[in-house]
Amino acid sequence: MNLINKGNNFMKCTLCNKLIKDYSVEFNHLEINENHAVDICKDCINKFEKWQQAKIAKLFPTKIMKKIFNKK
């Protein structure tokens, strides 16, 4: 486990190695399977979410998604 400071609830992000302030199991912990789990900071979650939105926009193009992601 990436526990840094249990008293202050600080954990380390698995992706960028930054400290996760105000760590929440519900929000920051991703359980892949019984053998693999990661802790992810809010910045990395937001980057991953935007990346996924761009992929979905290409798979299922709508006017709104085209407008958001086709700005170049």
N, C-alpha and C positions, 0 to 999 in steps of 0.2 A: 504494500500500500504506500501511496505517496505522502504519508502524513509528515508534515513539517512541524506544526505547532498545534496540538490538539486543543489546548486551552483557548486559543484565539481563532480556531477553525481555519487555519491556513493550510492549503494543499498546493501541490505543484502541478501545473498543467502538463499533461503527457505530451502534447504537441509542441508547445513553445517553451516549456520549462519555466514560465513565469509563475509567481505565487498567485494563488486564487484566493482573493480576500472574500470573506463572508461565504465560505464554501457551504454548499447545500447538496446533500446526496441526491435529492429529487431533481435538481437543476444541473449540477455539474458532473454527476457520475453516470457513465454509460457502461452498462453490462452487455458485453458482446455475447458471451456464453459462460458456462460455469468455470472456464479456465482463463478467460480474458475479460478485463474491465479497464476502463480508462477514466481519468479525471480531466475535464476540459474547461478552460476559462471562458468567460463571456465573449471575449474578443474572437477566440477561435470558433466558438459556436456561431457567432454572427457571420464570420467569413465562410464557414461551411454552409450555413443557411443560404447566403447569397449565391454561392457556387451551385448549390442544388437548385435554387430558383432559376438560375440561368439555364441549367440543363433541362429542367422541366419546361421552360419557356420555348426552348427549341423543339422539344418533343410534342408539345401541345400548344402551338402558337395561338394566342388570342390577341385582340387589339391592345389590351392593357399591357400584357407581357411583352409584346413587340415594342411598345412605346418605352417601357422601362429598360429593356435589355438590348435593344438594337441601336442605342445611341453610340455613335462612333465618330 
